[in-house]
Amino acid sequence: MTSHHTAGRARELGVVLLAASVLVSCSGAERRAHVRARVDEILREAIDSPALQAEAARVEAGLAREGEASVLDGINLRVEDVSPRAAELGGRGIDLETRLSIRNPWATTSERRAREAETDEAIAEMRQRALELRAEDCTRDIEAAAHLERQAIFARYEERLRPLLTWSAESRAAGTIDELEAERVALEGERSLEKRRPRFVDVASGGGRPRLSLPPIGREAAPLDSRDETILATIDGRHPEAASMRAAARAYEALSQRARRSRMPWFGFVGLSWEFDPLGSAATIGGEVTVDIPFGLDMRAETDRYDALGRAEEHDADAVVREAATLAREALGQIAAFEESSDRLLALLERADRADAVVERWLGGRLGQPRQVAALLEEAFEVRYEIIEARERAGLAGCVLLEATGIASSQWPRRGREGRAP
């Protein structure tokens, strides 16, 4: 092989490797921009949380690791006899040798795909954490909203009960009721106030008023779509925990492919050497190539292991989807039951309003006996509390639906019309 021919081949190899590096660099820049846009979107939609910032840092670490999968593993440069004194002592001149360690491009592509899948897994885990935080905030807000409603109901109840207890004491003094009756009304009244007084609740996730309110009483025009195919299709495409496991399965698939491709013969390294005489009047250029031929016994076991791990992740994802579907089905059932009971709850609320009006009239006119008025006041209070509890249960079921599917109950599809896109 002539020196010009060898040099030409070396230049061609350098151009190919440079082009491949440029293509990988361009695709890597697009990939980084895409991943960071997804992370920013998650952070915009979620609350500011150190846990989410930690997940974002893990995504960034995975993104940095993607760039480590390169075809060019390194360059080894060796120079000999560079001293001018070497020629005087009979040296050969200057020897320059370069060795390029080139990794199997097919195996490297598989490794890059595995690392991208691992980054996708980290993004899905970040989405899962954001969803968990949203569900936790939903629960706190619903409980806080129910607490505020109970406080308002209790305030109205106490506002009526205090004058009633005064009336009972005055009736005892006037002799219209006996001591036993008066003491019983007083004891039951004070006990009821202590028993029904709303306990402290950490109002709202943001420290102020809750951002969510209790579901209103009213029948929707169309029922919620609780068909199994709708639930499964919604969860399978959106559930971040299942998406994380499927990303892990893709990573194992890529690693298995890398192990298979690593069994292919490939260059160990490519070397080029230049030898110059002491006066620089002549030069010799040579080349060297080594080929690695693996037997592949260990790699076959590695492939089988990655295939089994990938199947395990897919099965785990299916299990997560089924479990989430069960939770979603139960939550939809509770919300549907609340909506179906809206007419009955409205009728009860109207009766409670009428009872309150009667209490006001009889209390103001000192009509009947204090115990009779107190009994009606208690019944009206119980009805209002029961309605708040029904609304709270429906609201908490919406939080379960949110965590299981990533969709709020207000955006869930309904039969007969399309649900709004979340």
LOMAR-312676 format. One record per residue (C-alpha): residue number from 1; x negated, y, z negated. Coordinates in Angstrom, 2 decimals. Layout:
ATOM   seq         x         y         z
ATOM   NUM         X         Y         Z
...
end
This chain:
ATOM   seq         x         y         z
ATOM     1      0.00      0.00      0.00
ATOM     2     -1.44      3.43      0.98
ATOM     3     -1.72      6.26     -1.46
ATOM     4      0.67      8.43      0.64
ATOM     5      3.27      5.64      0.73
ATOM     6      3.05      5.11     -3.05
ATOM     7      3.30      8.83     -3.72
ATOM     8      6.39      9.06     -1.49
ATOM     9      8.09      6.24     -3.37
ATOM    10      7.26      7.93     -6.65
ATOM    11      8.80     11.19     -5.48
ATOM    12     11.96      9.35     -4.33
ATOM    13     12.28      7.66     -7.71
ATOM    14     11.83     10.99     -9.47
ATOM    15     14.52     12.65     -7.34
ATOM    16     16.99      9.80     -8.06
ATOM    17     16.35      9.95    -11.79
ATOM    18     16.63     13.76    -11.81
ATOM    19     19.95     13.62     -9.93
ATOM    20     21.29     11.03    -12.33
ATOM    21     20.24     13.17    -15.29
ATOM    22     21.99     16.24    -13.82
ATOM    23     25.22     14.29    -13.23
ATOM    24     25.19     12.89    -16.75
ATOM    25     24.50     16.36    -18.16
ATOM    26     27.46     17.89    -16.26
ATOM    27     29.87     15.16    -17.28
ATOM    28     28.60     15.41    -20.86
ATOM    29     29.31     19.16    -20.96
ATOM    30     32.89     18.59    -19.75
ATOM    31     33.32     15.83    -22.31
ATOM    32     32.08     18.04    -25.16
ATOM    33     34.39     20.87    -24.13
ATOM    34     37.37     18.48    -23.97
ATOM    35     36.67     16.94    -27.38
ATOM    36     36.16     20.30    -29.09
ATOM    37     39.40     21.58    -27.58
ATOM    38     41.24     18.60    -29.09
ATOM    39     39.65     19.24    -32.49
ATOM    40     40.58     22.94    -32.34
ATOM    41     44.16     22.00    -31.47
ATOM    42     44.42     19.73    -34.51
ATOM    43     42.99     22.44    -36.78
ATOM    44     45.40     25.05    -35.41
ATOM    45     48.46     22.88    -36.02
ATOM    46     47.44     21.75    -39.53
ATOM    47     46.82     23.52    -42.79
ATOM    48     43.30     24.62    -43.68
ATOM    49     41.89     21.70    -45.61
ATOM    50     38.37     20.58    -46.59
ATOM    51     39.43     17.02    -45.72
ATOM    52     40.18     18.08    -42.14
ATOM    53     36.94     20.03    -41.91
ATOM    54     35.12     16.86    -42.98
ATOM    55     36.89     14.86    -40.26
ATOM    56     35.98     17.55    -37.72
ATOM    57     32.31     17.25    -38.74
ATOM    58     32.49     13.48    -38.17
ATOM    59     33.88     14.07    -34.69
ATOM    60     31.01     16.47    -33.97
ATOM    61     28.53     13.86    -35.19
ATOM    62     30.04     11.27    -32.87
ATOM    63     29.93     13.73    -29.99
ATOM    64     26.22     14.36    -30.61
ATOM    65     25.58     10.61    -30.63
ATOM    66     27.12     10.22    -27.17
ATOM    67     24.17     12.11    -25.70
ATOM    68     21.71      9.53    -27.03
ATOM    69     22.71      6.95    -24.40
ATOM    70     20.24      7.82    -21.62
ATOM    71     18.73      5.84    -18.74
ATOM    72     15.28      7.34    -19.23
ATOM    73     14.04      5.93    -22.52
ATOM    74     10.72      7.81    -22.47
ATOM    75      7.56      8.64    -20.59
ATOM    76      4.09      7.42    -21.58
ATOM    77      1.16      9.50    -20.31
ATOM    78     -2.46      8.28    -20.58
ATOM    79     -5.58     10.19    -19.51
ATOM    80     -9.14      8.76    -19.63
ATOM    81    -12.67     10.06    -18.98
ATOM    82    -11.69     13.70    -18.97
ATOM    83    -15.06     14.92    -20.33
ATOM    84    -17.55     16.34    -17.76
ATOM    85    -20.26     14.42    -19.60
ATOM    86    -18.48     11.16    -18.75
ATOM    87    -19.52     11.40    -15.09
ATOM    88    -23.17     11.91    -15.98
ATOM    89    -23.04      8.76    -18.08
ATOM    90    -21.70      6.70    -15.21
ATOM    91    -18.01      7.06    -15.90
ATOM    92    -15.43      6.42    -13.24
ATOM    93    -14.06      9.94    -13.26
ATOM    94    -10.58     10.89    -14.42
ATOM    95     -7.85      8.26    -14.77
ATOM    96     -4.25      9.44    -15.14
ATOM    97     -1.53      6.89    -15.77
ATOM    98      2.19      7.51    -16.27
ATOM    99      4.73      4.92    -17.37
ATOM   100      8.47      5.48    -17.29
ATOM   101     10.63      3.30    -19.50
ATOM   102     13.94      2.97    -17.64
ATOM   103     16.86      1.32    -19.37
ATOM   104     19.40     -0.82    -17.60
ATOM   105     21.82      1.79    -16.17
ATOM   106     24.81     -0.59    -16.27
ATOM   107     24.18     -1.46    -19.92
ATOM   108     23.57      2.23    -20.70
ATOM   109     26.90      3.18    -19.10
ATOM   110     28.65      0.62    -21.30
ATOM   111     26.87      1.97    -24.36
ATOM   112     27.96      5.51    -23.48
ATOM   113     31.56      4.30    -23.11
ATOM   114     31.33      2.65    -26.53
ATOM   115     30.11      5.86    -28.14
ATOM   116     32.83      7.89    -26.44
ATOM   117     35.40      5.42    -27.78
ATOM   118     33.91      5.82    -31.26
ATOM   119     34.32      9.60    -30.95
ATOM   120     37.93      9.07    -29.84
ATOM   121     38.37      6.90    -32.92
ATOM   122     37.10      9.74    -35.10
ATOM   123     39.53     12.16    -33.41
ATOM   124     42.42      9.77    -34.06
ATOM   125     41.37      9.48    -37.70
ATOM   126     41.35     13.27    -37.90
ATOM   127     44.86     13.35    -36.43
ATOM   128     45.94     10.72    -38.97
ATOM   129     44.59     12.80    -41.84
ATOM   130     46.31     15.91    -40.47
ATOM   131     49.58     13.98    -40.21
ATOM   132     49.24     12.72    -43.78
ATOM   133     48.69     16.30    -44.98
ATOM   134     51.76     17.46    -43.05
ATOM   135     53.83     14.67    -44.60
ATOM   136     52.55     15.55    -48.09
ATOM   137     53.44     19.21    -47.54
ATOM   138     56.85     18.17    -46.22
ATOM   139     57.53     16.16    -49.38
ATOM   140     56.41     18.99    -51.66
ATOM   141     58.47     21.55    -49.75
ATOM   142     61.63     19.42    -49.80
ATOM   143     61.26     18.75    -53.53
ATOM   144     60.61     22.45    -54.14
ATOM   145     63.64     23.47    -52.05
ATOM   146     65.83     21.04    -54.00
ATOM   147     64.43     22.44    -57.26
ATOM   148     65.35     26.00    -56.25
ATOM   149     68.87     24.87    -55.29
ATOM   150     69.27     23.14    -58.66
ATOM   151     68.04     26.23    -60.46
ATOM   152     70.68     28.36    -58.73
ATOM   153     73.46     25.84    -59.52
ATOM   154     72.32     25.55    -63.13
ATOM   155     72.23     29.33    -63.53
ATOM   156     75.86     29.56    -62.42
ATOM   157     76.77     26.65    -64.70
ATOM   158     75.09     28.22    -67.74
ATOM   159     76.67     31.58    -66.92
ATOM   160     80.13     29.98    -67.33
ATOM   161     79.32     27.58    -70.16
ATOM   162     77.97     30.19    -72.58
ATOM   163     81.25     32.19    -72.70
ATOM   164     83.13     28.91    -72.98
ATOM   165     81.18     27.95    -76.09
ATOM   166     81.87     31.40    -77.52
ATOM   167     85.57     30.93    -76.80
ATOM   168     85.49     27.55    -78.58
ATOM   169     83.88     29.14    -81.68
ATOM   170     86.44     31.94    -81.63
ATOM   171     89.28     29.40    -81.33
ATOM   172     87.91     27.55    -84.36
ATOM   173     87.83     30.79    -86.33
ATOM   174     91.39     31.56    -85.26
ATOM   175     92.53     28.10    -86.25
ATOM   176     93.79     27.11    -82.80
ATOM   177     91.41     24.14    -82.73
ATOM   178     90.06     22.16    -85.64
ATOM   179     86.47     21.96    -86.82
ATOM   180     85.90     18.54    -85.29
ATOM   181     86.97     19.71    -81.84
ATOM   182     84.89     22.88    -82.03
ATOM   183     81.75     21.07    -83.11
ATOM   184     82.21     18.46    -80.41
ATOM   185     82.53     21.11    -77.68
ATOM   186     79.46     22.95    -79.03
ATOM   187     77.35     19.78    -79.25
ATOM   188     78.31     18.52    -75.79
ATOM   189     77.71     21.94    -74.29
ATOM   190     74.23     22.43    -75.76
ATOM   191     73.30     18.86    -74.94
ATOM   192     74.47     19.34    -71.34
ATOM   193     72.41     22.51    -70.97
ATOM   194     69.27     20.76    -72.19
ATOM   195     69.89     17.64    -70.13
ATOM   196     70.69     19.40    -66.86
ATOM   197     68.12     22.19    -67.03
ATOM   198     65.84     21.77    -63.95
ATOM   199     62.34     20.66    -64.88
ATOM   200     59.25     22.41    -63.55
ATOM   201     58.30     21.67    -59.96
ATOM   202     55.23     23.10    -58.21
ATOM   203     57.24     25.20    -55.80
ATOM   204     56.06     24.89    -52.20
ATOM   205     52.80     23.67    -50.74
ATOM   206     51.63     27.21    -49.94
ATOM   207     52.11     28.52    -53.47
ATOM   208     55.18     30.62    -52.55
ATOM   209     58.65     29.66    -51.41
ATOM   210     58.93     26.36    -49.56
ATOM   211     58.50     26.54    -45.80
ATOM   212     61.15     23.88    -45.33
ATOM   213     64.75     23.93    -46.52
ATOM   214     67.10     21.08    -47.34
ATOM   215     69.06     19.62    -44.41
ATOM   216     72.34     21.47    -44.03
ATOM   217     75.68     19.70    -44.36
ATOM   218     77.17     19.30    -40.92
ATOM   219     77.72     16.62    -38.34
ATOM   220     75.49     16.72    -35.27
ATOM   221     77.01     16.56    -31.80
ATOM   222     75.13     13.33    -31.03
ATOM   223     73.77     10.60    -33.33
ATOM   224     70.06      9.94    -33.75
ATOM   225     68.61      7.40    -31.32
ATOM   226     67.60      4.54    -33.62
ATOM   227     67.22      1.88    -30.93
ATOM   228     64.17     -0.34    -31.37
ATOM   229     62.84      0.44    -27.90
ATOM   230     62.95      4.18    -28.59
ATOM   231     61.23      3.82    -31.95
ATOM   232     58.50      1.49    -30.67
ATOM   233     57.82      3.54    -27.54
ATOM   234     57.55      6.73    -29.62
ATOM   235     55.26      5.25    -32.24
ATOM   236     53.01      3.26    -29.93
ATOM   237     52.16      6.34    -27.92
ATOM   238     51.77      8.77    -30.82
ATOM   239     50.75      7.04    -34.04
ATOM   240     47.17      8.20    -34.77
ATOM   241     46.27      5.22    -36.96
ATOM   242     47.20      2.82    -34.15
ATOM   243     45.34      5.06    -31.69
ATOM   244     42.26      4.87    -33.92
ATOM   245     42.36      1.08    -33.89
ATOM   246     42.87      0.93    -30.12
ATOM   247     39.89      3.28    -29.69
ATOM   248     37.84      0.91    -31.85
ATOM   249     39.00     -1.96    -29.61
ATOM   250     37.77     -0.03    -26.55
ATOM   251     34.43      0.51    -28.27
ATOM   252     34.07     -3.21    -28.93
ATOM   253     35.05     -3.95    -25.33
ATOM   254     32.31     -1.60    -24.10
ATOM   255     29.77     -3.13    -26.48
ATOM   256     30.71     -6.59    -25.25
ATOM   257     30.23     -5.40    -21.68
ATOM   258     26.86     -3.91    -22.63
ATOM   259     25.79     -7.26    -24.10
ATOM   260     26.79     -9.05    -20.89
ATOM   261     24.99     -6.54    -18.71
ATOM   262     21.90     -6.71    -20.89
ATOM   263     21.48    -10.32    -19.74
ATOM   264     20.75     -9.02    -16.21
ATOM   265     17.07     -8.82    -15.20
ATOM   266     15.82     -5.24    -15.21
ATOM   267     12.62     -3.23    -15.09
ATOM   268     10.63     -3.11    -18.28
ATOM   269      8.86     -0.01    -17.04
ATOM   270      7.63      1.63    -13.84
ATOM   271      4.08      2.92    -13.84
ATOM   272      2.12      5.25    -11.55
ATOM   273     -1.63      5.84    -11.79
ATOM   274     -4.02      8.30    -10.25
ATOM   275     -7.83      7.88    -10.27
ATOM   276    -10.11     10.76     -9.31
ATOM   277    -13.91     10.58     -8.84
ATOM   278    -16.09     13.03    -10.77
ATOM   279    -16.40     15.45     -7.83
ATOM   280    -12.71     15.29     -6.96
ATOM   281    -13.46     14.30     -3.35
ATOM   282    -11.33     11.13     -3.34
ATOM   283     -8.34      9.76     -5.21
ATOM   284     -6.70      6.38     -5.61
ATOM   285     -3.01      6.06     -6.38
ATOM   286     -1.49      2.83     -7.63
ATOM   287      1.79      1.56     -9.01
ATOM   288      2.94     -1.07    -11.50
ATOM   289      6.33     -2.58    -12.21
ATOM   290      7.36     -5.04    -14.89
ATOM   291     10.67     -6.92    -14.96
ATOM   292     12.34     -8.26    -18.08
ATOM   293     14.27    -11.51    -17.61
ATOM   294     16.25    -12.25    -20.79
ATOM   295     17.48    -15.76    -21.56
ATOM   296     20.68    -14.35    -23.04
ATOM   297     21.35    -16.95    -25.75
ATOM   298     21.71    -14.41    -28.58
ATOM   299     23.53    -11.99    -26.30
ATOM   300     26.23    -14.54    -25.56
ATOM   301     26.98    -14.83    -29.27
ATOM   302     26.99    -11.02    -29.50
ATOM   303     29.50    -10.82    -26.64
ATOM   304     31.81    -13.32    -28.30
ATOM   305     31.61    -11.42    -31.59
ATOM   306     32.51     -8.09    -29.98
ATOM   307     35.39     -9.69    -28.07
ATOM   308     36.79    -11.14    -31.30
ATOM   309     36.41     -7.82    -33.13
ATOM   310     38.22     -6.04    -30.29
ATOM   311     41.13     -8.49    -30.48
ATOM   312     41.28     -7.97    -34.24
ATOM   313     41.60     -4.19    -33.78
ATOM   314     44.39     -4.64    -31.21
ATOM   315     46.29     -6.95    -33.58
ATOM   316     45.82     -4.47    -36.43
ATOM   317     47.17     -1.68    -34.20
ATOM   318     50.24     -3.79    -33.36
ATOM   319     50.77     -4.44    -37.08
ATOM   320     50.54     -0.71    -37.85
ATOM   321     53.09      0.06    -35.14
ATOM   322     55.50     -2.55    -36.48
ATOM   323     55.14     -1.30    -40.06
ATOM   324     55.64      2.31    -38.96
ATOM   325     58.67      1.23    -36.91
ATOM   326     60.21     -0.35    -40.01
ATOM   327     59.67      2.86    -42.01
ATOM   328     61.06      4.96    -39.16
ATOM   329     64.12      2.73    -38.82
ATOM   330     64.88      3.01    -42.54
ATOM   331     64.35      6.79    -42.50
ATOM   332     66.60      7.22    -39.46
ATOM   333     69.23      5.11    -41.19
ATOM   334     69.16      7.36    -44.28
ATOM   335     69.38     10.52    -42.17
ATOM   336     72.21      9.05    -40.09
ATOM   337     74.11      8.06    -43.26
ATOM   338     73.78     11.63    -44.55
ATOM   339     75.04     13.10    -41.28
ATOM   340     77.96     10.68    -41.18
ATOM   341     78.93     11.68    -44.74
ATOM   342     78.94     15.38    -43.89
ATOM   343     82.75     15.64    -43.65
ATOM   344     83.20     13.99    -47.05
ATOM   345     80.49     16.14    -48.63
ATOM   346     82.06     19.31    -47.24
ATOM   347     85.44     18.26    -48.65
ATOM   348     83.83     17.65    -52.06
ATOM   349     82.10     21.03    -51.93
ATOM   350     85.40     22.76    -51.17
ATOM   351     87.01     21.04    -54.16
ATOM   352     84.10     22.13    -56.36
ATOM   353     84.64     25.72    -55.20
ATOM   354     88.33     25.49    -56.08
ATOM   355     87.46     24.01    -59.47
ATOM   356     85.08     26.91    -60.12
ATOM   357     87.86     29.35    -59.32
ATOM   358     90.17     27.58    -61.78
ATOM   359     87.46     27.66    -64.47
ATOM   360     87.01     31.40    -63.91
ATOM   361     90.72     32.05    -64.19
ATOM   362     91.35     29.89    -67.26
ATOM   363     88.18     31.04    -68.99
ATOM   364     88.98     34.70    -68.34
ATOM   365     92.57     34.34    -69.55
ATOM   366     91.77     32.00    -72.43
ATOM   367     94.24     29.50    -71.00
ATOM   368     94.51     25.93    -72.26
ATOM   369     91.85     24.47    -74.53
ATOM   370     88.05     25.02    -74.29
ATOM   371     87.49     21.27    -73.97
ATOM   372     89.74     21.03    -70.89
ATOM   373     87.95     23.89    -69.14
ATOM   374     84.54     22.46    -70.09
ATOM   375     85.48     19.08    -68.55
ATOM   376     86.42     20.70    -65.22
ATOM   377     83.25     22.80    -65.27
ATOM   378     81.21     19.63    -65.79
ATOM   379     82.90     17.88    -62.86
ATOM   380     82.26     20.78    -60.49
ATOM   381     78.61     20.92    -61.60
ATOM   382     78.17     17.14    -61.05
ATOM   383     79.58     17.39    -57.53
ATOM   384     77.15     20.17    -56.59
ATOM   385     74.20     18.26    -58.04
ATOM   386     75.20     15.10    -56.17
ATOM   387     75.35     17.03    -52.90
ATOM   388     71.87     18.48    -53.55
ATOM   389     70.57     14.96    -54.21
ATOM   390     72.07     13.72    -50.92
ATOM   391     70.45     16.58    -49.01
ATOM   392     67.14     15.95    -50.76
ATOM   393     67.20     12.24    -49.88
ATOM   394     67.83     13.11    -46.23
ATOM   395     65.01     15.67    -46.30
ATOM   396     62.55     13.20    -47.83
ATOM   397     63.60     10.61    -45.25
ATOM   398     62.62     13.19    -42.63
ATOM   399     59.17     13.39    -44.23
ATOM   400     58.84      9.59    -44.00
ATOM   401     59.90      9.77    -40.34
ATOM   402     57.29     12.47    -39.73
ATOM   403     54.49     10.38    -41.25
ATOM   404     55.58      7.22    -39.43
ATOM   405     56.03      8.77    -35.99
ATOM   406     54.48     12.24    -35.95
ATOM   407     57.88     13.73    -35.04
ATOM   408     60.13     15.77    -37.32
ATOM   409     63.75     14.66    -37.66
ATOM   410     64.92     17.89    -36.00
ATOM   411     62.95     16.91    -32.88
ATOM   412     63.89     13.23    -32.80
ATOM   413     65.81     12.13    -29.66
ATOM   414     69.57     11.75    -29.97
ATOM   415     71.88      9.48    -28.07
ATOM   416     73.47     11.27    -25.16
ATOM   417     70.85     14.02    -24.93
ATOM   418     67.07     14.28    -24.87
ATOM   419     65.13     15.15    -28.00
ATOM   420     62.97     18.21    -27.93
ATOM   421     59.32     17.69    -27.30
ATOM   422     57.31     18.05    -30.49
end
